[in-house]
Every structure is written in structure tokens, then in C-alpha cells.
Amino acid sequence: MDATWIVLGIILLLVIWVIALYNALIRTRNTVDESWSDIDTELKRRYDLIPNLVETVKGYAAHEKTTLNAVVEARNKAMATQGSSPEEQAKNENLLTGTLRQLFALAESYPNLKANENFLQLQTQLSNTEDRIQTARRFYNANVRDLNNKIQVVPSSIIANMFNFKLREFFELEDPAMRQTPKVQF
């Protein structure tokens, strides 16, 4: 009879241990999902600011259609990849950041545009949004690291494999120059 209680006690401890690891994996996965949502929110904010910025620039640099069209196309492409993998979305966000840099470089050629209050305000908002995207990206990547560690490290890897937890991709920038926030200089 004593052996039966010991075996039942060991089984109960194993069940509690499996439940605790499973719940830790669920909490970490939910944190990753939440942090991805933070990135998504900031990206949407940037997408909303860009048309206003382009319209402001159009008034001063109407003959610079190539640059303006490139920004709009890059924005549309980035918006189209929402909900895709972080790797795919990062690729299109890199393209958008590059075209925004071209737009800000274009502004250097137009002194009246550089002094325009709407342009300055939009540029400041966009710069702040870029900073928030960078912060959200770091937070997301830290949570992905934690989840991936739990999925790959024994003993939680056993539970992760039993319940089919998948590794997540980091949200990374490909071009090292893109890792810096666009500089706003006048």
C-alpha cells in the first residue's frame, strides 16, 4: 500500500510539473504575441503618417514624382505584408525606411519645405514613431528569445515538443545602415 502512494505521489508531481511548464510556455507565447501587436500598432501609425508627409512634400516638390511614388509604393507593399512572418515584414519595412530616407534627403533641396511647420511636425512624429518601432522590436525580439529558449532547453523542450510549440522568428533588419533611426537634420 505504501508503494502505491509513493507511485501516485510521483505521478502527481510529474503532472504538476508538466502543467507548470506548459503554462510557462503559454504565458511566454502570449507575451510574444502581445509584443508583436505593439510593433504592428507602431507600424500602422507610421503608415498613417506617410501619406500626410507625402502630400506636404508634393506641394513643394511636385516634379519629384519618382521619389514620392517610391515612398507610396513601399508603404503599400509594407502594409500588404501585415500578418506575414516577421522576416517578410522586416524586408518590406527595410524598403520603406530606405524610401523615407530618400524623401528626407529630397527635403534638403527645398529650403521652404524644410521650414514648413506641417513638414517639421510630420517629420518629428515620424522620427518618434521610428524610435517606438525600434523599442517595440527590441521588446519583441527579447520575448522571442525567451520563448525560443524555453522551446529548445531541456526539460521544457520535452513539453514544448509534446504540445507542438514552434520557434518564432526575430524581427530583424537586413541592412546595417537601416538599424539606425533616420536622422532629421536641417
Backbone as CSV, one residue per row, in Angstrom:
resi,resn,N_x,N_y,N_z,CA_x,CA_y,CA_z,C_x,C_y,C_z
1,MET,0.810,-1.189,0.000,0.000,0.000,0.000,0.862,1.265,0.000
2,ASP,1.965,1.245,0.750,2.844,2.406,0.798,3.466,2.674,-0.568
3,ALA,3.815,1.627,-1.281,4.410,1.790,-2.612,3.414,2.427,-3.577
4,THR,2.164,2.099,-3.442,1.131,2.674,-4.301,1.033,4.182,-4.082
5,TRP,1.078,4.609,-2.821,1.012,6.034,-2.514,2.252,6.769,-3.029
6,ILE,3.369,6.132,-2.943,4.613,6.740,-3.441,4.527,6.909,-4.958
7,VAL,4.064,5.871,-5.655,3.931,5.948,-7.120,2.907,7.023,-7.492
8,LEU,1.770,7.055,-6.798,0.757,8.075,-7.066,1.304,9.476,-6.779
9,GLY,2.078,9.622,-5.742,2.693,10.909,-5.411,3.657,11.354,-6.499
10,ILE,4.451,10.414,-7.000,5.398,10.740,-8.080,4.636,11.123,-9.346
11,ILE,3.597,10.391,-9.678,2.785,10.704,-10.855,2.144,12.081,-10.693
12,LEU,1.616,12.380,-9.508,1.003,13.675,-9.254,2.036,14.802,-9.407
13,LEU,3.227,14.609,-8.887,4.282,15.608,-9.032,4.654,15.808,-10.502
14,LEU,4.735,14.717,-11.271,5.031,14.829,-12.697,3.933,15.597,-13.435
15,VAL,2.691,15.320,-13.099,1.576,16.021,-13.733,1.636,17.507,-13.400
16,ILE,1.884,17.840,-12.154,2.001,19.243,-11.744,3.161,19.899,-12.470
17,TRP,4.270,19.190,-12.588,5.456,19.715,-13.276,5.135,19.985,-14.758
18,VAL,4.461,19.053,-15.427,4.094,19.228,-16.836,3.149,20.430,-16.984
19,ILE,2.183,20.552,-16.106,1.237,21.672,-16.166,1.971,22.997,-15.968
20,ALA,2.887,23.040,-15.017,3.631,24.277,-14.754,4.477,24.678,-15.964
21,LEU,5.168,23.724,-16.577,5.968,24.035,-17.763,5.084,24.455,-18.933
22,TYR,3.979,23.761,-19.107,3.060,24.099,-20.189,2.530,25.531,-20.002
23,ASN,2.123,25.864,-18.788,1.606,27.209,-18.522,2.683,28.271,-18.734
24,ALA,3.918,27.976,-18.380,5.015,28.920,-18.611,5.220,29.137,-20.110
25,LEU,5.134,28.084,-20.891,5.254,28.209,-22.341,4.099,29.044,-22.921
26,ILE,2.909,28.820,-22.440,1.742,29.575,-22.906,1.902,31.060,-22.565
27,ARG,2.318,31.369,-21.337,2.498,32.767,-20.932,3.560,33.440,-21.803
28,THR,4.644,32.748,-22.076,5.710,33.322,-22.890,5.244,33.519,-24.329
29,ARG,4.520,32.558,-24.870,3.992,32.699,-26.232,3.023,33.874,-26.321
30,ASN,2.183,34.038,-25.304,1.249,35.167,-25.293,1.980,36.501,-25.193
31,THR,3.086,36.538,-24.467,3.889,37.752,-24.375,4.502,38.083,-25.730
32,VAL,4.949,37.066,-26.457,5.482,37.281,-27.805,4.395,37.844,-28.710
33,ASP,3.198,37.270,-28.638,2.085,37.765,-29.463,1.738,39.210,-29.111
34,GLU,1.740,39.512,-27.841,1.448,40.885,-27.405,2.520,41.856,-27.896
35,SER,3.771,41.459,-27.804,4.841,42.358,-28.236,4.830,42.526,-29.755
36,TRP,4.411,41.508,-30.495,4.269,41.666,-31.949,3.148,42.661,-32.241
37,SER,2.101,42.613,-31.454,0.995,43.551,-31.623,1.468,44.991,-31.400
38,ASP,2.394,45.184,-30.465,2.961,46.522,-30.232,3.694,47.020,-31.475
39,ILE,4.458,46.144,-32.108,5.157,46.519,-33.341,4.137,46.872,-34.414
40,ASP,3.135,46.039,-34.544,2.100,46.247,-35.550,1.406,47.593,-35.365
41,THR,1.130,47.962,-34.124,0.491,49.245,-33.830,1.367,50.407,-34.285
42,GLU,2.648,50.337,-33.993,3.558,51.414,-34.378,3.745,51.470,-35.897
43,LEU,3.759,50.311,-36.541,3.873,50.302,-37.999,2.635,50.948,-38.625
44,LYS,1.466,50.653,-38.083,0.241,51.272,-38.596,0.284,52.777,-38.401
45,ARG,0.818,53.224,-37.281,0.955,54.667,-37.041,1.853,55.283,-38.104
46,ARG,2.942,54.598,-38.419,3.850,55.110,-39.447,3.148,55.134,-40.798
47,TYR,2.402,54.077,-41.117,1.686,54.037,-42.395,0.703,55.200,-42.504
48,ASP,0.083,55.573,-41.387,-0.868,56.687,-41.403,-0.180,58.034,-41.569
49,LEU,1.030,58.170,-41.052,1.753,59.442,-41.157,2.310,59.678,-42.563
50,ILE,2.673,58.627,-43.242,3.366,58.761,-44.529,2.538,59.496,-45.586
51,PRO,1.261,59.190,-45.790,0.506,59.944,-46.812,0.481,61.451,-46.528
52,ASN,0.364,61.821,-45.255,0.375,63.245,-44.908,1.724,63.875,-45.240
53,LEU,2.779,63.161,-44.963,4.124,63.658,-45.268,4.302,63.802,-46.777
54,VAL,3.870,62.803,-47.520,3.997,62.845,-48.982,3.197,64.010,-49.548
55,GLU,1.984,64.230,-49.056,1.156,65.339,-49.545,1.810,66.683,-49.253
56,THR,2.426,66.817,-48.096,3.112,68.060,-47.754,4.277,68.304,-48.695
57,VAL,5.038,67.253,-48.983,6.189,67.379,-49.879,5.727,67.665,-51.301
58,LYS,4.611,67.073,-51.716,4.111,67.275,-53.085,3.915,68.747,-53.398
59,GLY,3.445,69.496,-52.438,3.206,70.912,-52.664,4.473,71.681,-52.987
60,TYR,5.589,71.229,-52.491,6.852,71.927,-52.703,7.710,71.295,-53.789
61,ALA,7.542,70.021,-53.989,8.424,69.305,-54.912,7.613,68.459,-55.879
62,ALA,6.704,69.101,-56.579,5.801,68.377,-57.474,6.544,67.625,-58.567
63,HIS,7.697,68.118,-59.000,8.421,67.456,-60.082,9.275,66.273,-59.588
64,GLU,9.226,65.966,-58.306,9.981,64.842,-57.737,9.078,63.615,-57.588
65,LYS,8.292,63.346,-58.613,7.300,62.271,-58.546,7.917,60.893,-58.316
66,THR,9.100,60.648,-58.853,9.720,59.330,-58.714,9.925,58.983,-57.242
67,THR,10.477,59.900,-56.491,10.717,59.661,-55.062,9.398,59.517,-54.317
68,LEU,8.456,60.390,-54.601,7.167,60.339,-53.917,6.433,59.037,-54.220
69,ASN,6.461,58.629,-55.482,5.821,57.358,-55.853,6.507,56.171,-55.200
70,ALA,7.827,56.231,-55.077,8.567,55.136,-54.434,8.167,54.994,-52.971
71,VAL,7.968,56.126,-52.296,7.546,56.086,-50.891,6.156,55.469,-50.784
72,VAL,5.250,55.900,-51.628,3.877,55.376,-51.588,3.864,53.877,-51.905
73,GLU,4.623,53.470,-52.917,4.678,52.047,-53.272,5.276,51.211,-52.144
74,ALA,6.340,51.720,-51.521,6.970,50.994,-50.417,6.010,50.879,-49.232
75,ARG,5.261,51.933,-48.973,4.269,51.902,-47.892,3.205,50.854,-48.188
76,ASN,2.690,50.858,-49.407,1.650,49.893,-49.777,2.156,48.465,-49.698
77,LYS,3.395,48.262,-50.115,3.983,46.922,-50.057,4.149,46.471,-48.607
78,ALA,4.592,47.386,-47.746,4.764,47.053,-46.332,3.415,46.750,-45.688
79,MET,2.401,47.520,-46.044,1.069,47.284,-45.488,0.508,45.936,-45.957
80,ALA,0.842,45.552,-47.180,0.327,44.293,-47.729,0.909,43.080,-47.021
81,THR,2.078,43.231,-46.397,2.700,42.081,-45.731,2.339,41.989,-44.264
82,GLN,1.430,42.857,-43.792,0.986,42.744,-42.403,0.384,41.364,-42.198
83,GLY,0.743,40.749,-41.101,0.250,39.419,-40.801,1.138,38.319,-41.341
84,SER,2.154,38.688,-42.125,3.079,37.670,-42.616,4.175,37.453,-41.578
85,SER,5.167,36.685,-41.931,6.242,36.382,-40.984,7.047,37.637,-40.667
86,PRO,7.650,37.694,-39.487,8.498,38.845,-39.159,9.619,39.054,-40.180
87,GLU,10.148,37.974,-40.720,11.222,38.083,-41.704,10.735,38.792,-42.976
88,GLU,9.566,38.401,-43.480,8.994,39.012,-44.678,8.612,40.460,-44.416
89,GLN,8.011,40.701,-43.265,7.605,42.069,-42.949,8.832,42.957,-42.757
90,ALA,9.884,42.453,-42.131,11.110,43.240,-41.944,11.713,43.626,-43.286
91,LYS,11.658,42.719,-44.252,12.191,43.003,-45.589,11.489,44.214,-46.208
92,ASN,10.174,44.239,-46.128,9.408,45.345,-46.702,9.525,46.615,-45.866
93,GLU,9.682,46.476,-44.567,9.899,47.648,-43.723,11.256,48.278,-44.035
94,ASN,12.256,47.461,-44.354,13.568,47.979,-44.748,13.444,48.829,-46.015
95,LEU,12.668,48.341,-46.960,12.441,49.076,-48.200,11.757,50.408,-47.911
96,LEU,10.763,50.396,-47.049,10.049,51.620,-46.688,10.980,52.606,-45.990
97,THR,11.780,52.139,-45.080,12.723,53.020,-44.377,13.697,53.651,-45.362
98,GLY,14.154,52.884,-46.347,15.061,53.424,-47.360,14.417,54.520,-48.191
99,THR,13.157,54.326,-48.565,12.493,55.360,-49.365,12.197,56.599,-48.523
100,LEU,11.929,56.412,-47.233,11.737,57.569,-46.359,13.019,58.377,-46.232
101,ARG,14.146,57.688,-46.195,15.435,58.386,-46.159,15.606,59.229,-47.428
102,GLN,15.193,58.687,-48.570,15.264,59.442,-49.818,14.362,60.676,-49.755
103,LEU,13.194,60.509,-49.156,12.266,61.624,-49.036,12.855,62.728,-48.157
104,PHE,13.471,62.350,-47.052,14.080,63.357,-46.180,15.294,63.996,-46.851
105,ALA,16.012,63.232,-47.646,17.138,63.812,-48.391,16.614,64.806,-49.427
106,LEU,15.488,64.487,-50.033,14.867,65.386,-51.003,14.501,66.724,-50.348
107,ALA,14.049,66.657,-49.122,13.660,67.872,-48.410,14.827,68.838,-48.244
108,GLU,16.042,68.313,-48.212,17.225,69.165,-48.083,17.349,70.122,-49.266
109,SER,16.816,69.751,-50.414,16.920,70.577,-51.614,15.882,71.699,-51.652
110,TYR,14.956,71.697,-50.725,13.867,72.667,-50.735,13.820,73.409,-49.400
111,PRO,14.484,74.544,-49.312,14.528,75.288,-48.048,13.146,75.659,-47.515
112,ASN,12.220,76.007,-48.403,10.875,76.358,-47.944,10.167,75.153,-47.324
113,LEU,10.404,73.977,-47.884,9.812,72.761,-47.342,10.393,72.466,-45.963
114,LYS,11.711,72.621,-45.832,12.361,72.348,-44.549,11.819,73.258,-43.452
115,ALA,11.346,74.444,-43.822,10.832,75.401,-42.842,9.322,75.262,-42.632
116,ASN,8.657,74.443,-43.450,7.212,74.294,-43.356,6.842,73.615,-42.032
117,GLU,5.925,74.245,-41.305,5.548,73.742,-39.984,4.924,72.346,-40.063
118,ASN,4.051,72.120,-41.043,3.435,70.789,-41.197,4.495,69.729,-41.458
119,PHE,5.448,70.047,-42.332,6.500,69.091,-42.653,7.333,68.798,-41.410
120,LEU,7.695,69.831,-40.681,8.508,69.639,-39.474,7.769,68.791,-38.444
121,GLN,6.486,69.075,-38.288,5.692,68.317,-37.322,5.566,66.849,-37.749
122,LEU,5.285,66.624,-39.022,5.174,65.245,-39.517,6.509,64.515,-39.410
123,GLN,7.574,65.220,-39.710,8.897,64.609,-39.639,9.231,64.233,-38.195
124,THR,8.882,65.092,-37.261,9.122,64.797,-35.844,8.287,63.603,-35.395
125,GLN,7.016,63.588,-35.790,6.158,62.460,-35.429,6.682,61.157,-36.014
126,LEU,7.135,61.223,-37.259,7.661,60.018,-37.899,8.942,59.551,-37.206
127,SER,9.786,60.479,-36.845,11.017,60.130,-36.137,10.699,59.494,-34.785
128,ASN,9.724,60.063,-34.069,9.306,59.476,-32.788,8.720,58.081,-32.983
129,THR,7.951,57.921,-34.049,7.373,56.611,-34.347,8.468,55.595,-34.655
130,GLU,9.486,56.018,-35.401,10.606,55.118,-35.699,11.303,54.677,-34.411
131,ASP,11.457,55.602,-33.473,12.055,55.248,-32.184,11.195,54.232,-31.443
132,ARG,9.874,54.428,-31.493,8.981,53.495,-30.814,8.964,52.136,-31.502
133,ILE,9.081,52.131,-32.819,9.166,50.851,-33.538,10.427,50.115,-33.105
134,GLN,11.524,50.836,-33.011,12.790,50.211,-32.601,12.669,49.635,-31.183
135,THR,12.051,50.375,-30.284,11.861,49.886,-28.914,10.960,48.652,-28.901
136,ALA,9.869,48.705,-29.642,8.948,47.566,-29.708,9.623,46.356,-30.337
137,ARG,10.471,46.598,-31.340,11.187,45.497,-31.995,12.149,44.825,-31.010
138,ARG,12.838,45.621,-30.200,13.747,45.041,-29.202,12.967,44.222,-28.180
139,PHE,11.829,44.751,-27.740,10.990,44.046,-26.771,10.483,42.730,-27.358
140,TYR,10.029,42.785,-28.590,9.550,41.581,-29.273,10.672,40.543,-29.386
141,ASN,11.828,40.986,-29.849,12.942,40.054,-30.032,13.392,39.442,-28.711
142,ALA,13.347,40.198,-27.623,13.695,39.641,-26.304,12.688,38.565,-25.907
143,ASN,11.406,38.809,-26.183,10.382,37.809,-25.864,10.501,36.576,-26.758
144,VAL,10.847,36.785,-28.019,11.062,35.648,-28.920,12.241,34.810,-28.420
145,ARG,13.294,35.502,-28.007,14.457,34.790,-27.457,14.045,33.937,-26.261
146,ASP,13.254,34.508,-25.345,12.821,33.763,-24.164,11.972,32.549,-24.546
147,LEU,11.049,32.743,-25.486,10.213,31.625,-25.922,11.061,30.553,-26.603
148,ASN,11.924,30.974,-27.511,12.764,30.007,-28.220,13.665,29.244,-27.247
149,ASN,14.173,29.934,-26.227,14.990,29.248,-25.219,14.173,28.189,-24.500
150,LYS,12.955,28.527,-24.115,12.108,27.553,-23.414,11.779,26.369,-24.309
151,ILE,11.615,26.633,-25.596,11.277,25.549,-26.520,12.481,24.640,-26.750
152,GLN,13.689,25.182,-26.660,14.885,24.420,-27.003,15.628,23.830,-25.797
153,VAL,15.368,24.319,-24.599,16.124,23.894,-23.422,15.382,22.791,-22.681
154,VAL,16.139,21.764,-22.307,15.585,20.654,-21.527,15.377,21.163,-20.106
155,PRO,14.324,20.867,-19.447,13.271,19.898,-19.713,12.054,20.489,-20.428
156,SER,11.976,21.829,-20.523,10.775,22.404,-21.127,10.646,22.047,-22.603
157,SER,11.752,21.701,-23.251,11.684,21.303,-24.663,10.839,20.040,-24.838
158,ILE,10.863,19.194,-23.855,10.059,17.963,-23.923,8.573,18.323,-23.971
159,ILE,8.175,19.214,-23.094,6.776,19.630,-23.050,6.432,20.424,-24.306
160,ALA,7.343,21.290,-24.743,7.105,22.093,-25.952,6.899,21.188,-27.158
161,ASN,7.700,20.153,-27.267,7.537,19.225,-28.392,6.240,18.433,-28.274
162,MET,5.880,18.044,-27.056,4.644,17.281,-26.859,3.425,18.101,-27.302
163,PHE,3.468,19.414,-27.050,2.321,20.273,-27.352,2.538,21.129,-28.595
164,ASN,3.543,20.765,-29.385,3.779,21.354,-30.707,4.007,22.875,-30.685
165,PHE,4.792,23.358,-29.732,5.179,24.764,-29.731,6.231,24.965,-30.806
166,LYS,6.129,26.061,-31.525,7.044,26.354,-32.635,7.951,27.530,-32.293
167,LEU,9.180,27.470,-32.813,10.101,28.586,-32.666,9.553,29.785,-33.429
168,ARG,9.835,30.968,-32.945,9.405,32.189,-33.610,10.607,32.859,-34.263
169,GLU,10.328,33.658,-35.286,11.380,34.394,-35.990,11.592,35.748,-35.333
170,PHE,12.838,36.188,-35.336,13.145,37.528,-34.862,12.739,38.540,-35.925
171,PHE,12.452,39.741,-35.497,12.141,40.844,-36.410,13.434,41.624,-36.581
172,GLU,14.136,41.321,-37.650,15.472,41.885,-37.842,15.534,42.709,-39.120
173,LEU,16.455,43.637,-39.099,16.731,44.442,-40.278,17.913,43.830,-41.009
174,GLU,17.818,43.809,-42.340,18.866,43.176,-43.146,20.080,44.078,-43.314
175,ASP,19.855,45.318,-43.651,20.921,46.262,-43.951,21.374,46.949,-42.662
176,PRO,22.669,46.888,-42.320,23.137,47.538,-41.090,22.829,49.031,-41.048
177,ALA,22.812,49.693,-42.188,22.501,51.128,-42.216,21.057,51.378,-41.795
178,MET,20.202,50.399,-42.015,18.799,50.546,-41.654,18.581,50.426,-40.147
179,ARG,19.576,49.957,-39.432,19.435,49.775,-37.993,19.390,51.099,-37.247
180,GLN,19.764,52.166,-37.908,19.762,53.463,-37.267,18.472,54.196,-37.591
181,THR,18.000,54.963,-36.623,16.817,55.792,-36.831,17.181,56.880,-37.846
182,PRO,16.275,57.169,-38.779,16.580,58.235,-39.743,16.918,59.537,-39.012
183,LYS,17.984,60.167,-39.438,18.431,61.428,-38.840,17.662,62.579,-39.485
184,VAL,17.185,63.468,-38.671,16.481,64.646,-39.149,17.388,65.829,-38.882
185,GLN,17.983,66.381,-39.937,18.911,67.487,-39.774,18.550,68.604,-40.738
186,PHE,18.635,69.808,-40.235,18.387,70.971,-41.077,19.549,71.927,-40.961
